[in-house]
Amino acid sequence: MATAGECRKALESLIARISEMNPEDRAAHLDDRTLSFTVSDLGLIFVTRLGPHGADSVREATATDGAAQIRFTAKSDDVLAIAADPGSFARAWLTGRLKVEGNLLDLLRLRKLMF
């Protein structure tokens, strides 16, 4: 089982891909959305906001955070595996190791931008 710190670092590396994109591409393809990642075996939820500006810092969710518009759930070891090989995102989802909830159009845009 991975630690909370390892999971945060892994998620930050995935989100950094969006921040490093060309600003015009981000503005054209990415709407302002909240994103959460539940690490089921650690009982933690990490959140961030994505948009034309890039991505906010990844942080632990608090009781005042509402439901994110795009929600992911996976075990800690799967979080690290997906971050190490973003191409495995679809494979993890199809095999049930990654649960994805949200608007289908948002999910397709996000997948296209990150991978």
N, C-alpha and C positions, 0 to 999 in steps of 0.2 A: 504494500500500500504506500502510495506517495504521500508526502506531507502537504499541508496547506501552502507553505511557501513555494514548494516545487510546482504545485498547480497554478498558483498566481503567476509565477515566472513563465510557465508554459503558455498560459492564456495571454499574457502580455506580449510574448513573441508572435503569437497569431495575430493579435490586434495591431501590432506594429506594422505588419504588411500593409494595412489600410492607410496608416498615417504616412507611410513612405511613398504612397502612390502620387502620381501627378495630380495637383490640386484640381485641374480642369476635369480630369477623368472622375475624380471623386464627386465633384459637384454634379456632373452629368449622370452618374449612375447610382448614387447613394443618397437616399433620403435620411432625414434625421430619425433615428430609431434607438430605442433602449434594447440592450441585450443582456441576458443573464445566463450563467452557466452553473447549474447545480452539480456539485460533486457529491454524489449520493452516499458513498462510503465514509465520507468525512462529515456529512451533515452541514456543508457550507454552500453558500450561494455567493458567487462573484457577479458583479454588475459593471457595465460601462455604457456609454452613449456613443453611437457612431453617427457620422454625418459628413456633410461636405467639408467641415473643418478638420476631419480626421477622426480620432478616437480619444475619448477621455481616458484617464487612468483606470486600470482595473482595480476595483475595491470590493471588500466584503459588503454584502447587502445588510441593511439595517431594517428595523421594524417599520420605519417610515417609508421605505421604498415600495412602490406599487409593483404590480406584475409587469415584467418587461414585455415588449412587443415581440421579441424573438427570444425563445427559451431553449436552452440545451441542457441535457442531463446525461451524465456518464460517471463511471467510477474513476477514481484518481489515476490509476495506471493507464486507463484509456485516454484521459486528458493529456498525459505526457506523450503517449504514442501518437495521437493526432497532431500535437504540436511539433513533434519530431519529423513527421511525414504528413503534411497537410493533404496530400493526395489520398490518404487513407480515410478522409472524412466520409466520403460516400460509402466506402466499404464498412466502416464502423456503424453507419446509420442503417445500411441494408441488413447487417447481421444482428441488429438490435442492441449493440453495445453503446450506441449514441441515440438518445431520444431527442427529437426536434419538434418544436411547436412554434407556430406563428403563421403569418400570411404567406401563402405559397410564393407570390411574386417577390416579397422581401427575401425569402430564403434563397430563391434562385439568383437574385442580385448579389446577395452576400457570398454565396458559393463562387460565383463568377469572379468577384473581386478578390477573394482571399486565395483561391487555388489556381 
